[in-house]
Amino acid sequence: MKLIHDLFSTDYGIMSISGIVFMLGMGVFFVKFFTNKMNESAAKDAK
């Protein structure tokens, strides 16, 4: 329980959470971005 308390109440815990959330968001963005680029390229090559 102390771990959860430290994670959400200390400056280094909040920075850790924000870093993890940022990295996960960046991963989702890149997966969508590259998937869209691959689909556009496949559609362009099919024409």
Secondary structure, DSSP 8 states (H G I E B T S, - for coil): -HHHHHHHHSHHHHHHHHHHHHHHHHHHHHHHHHHHHHHHHHHHHH-
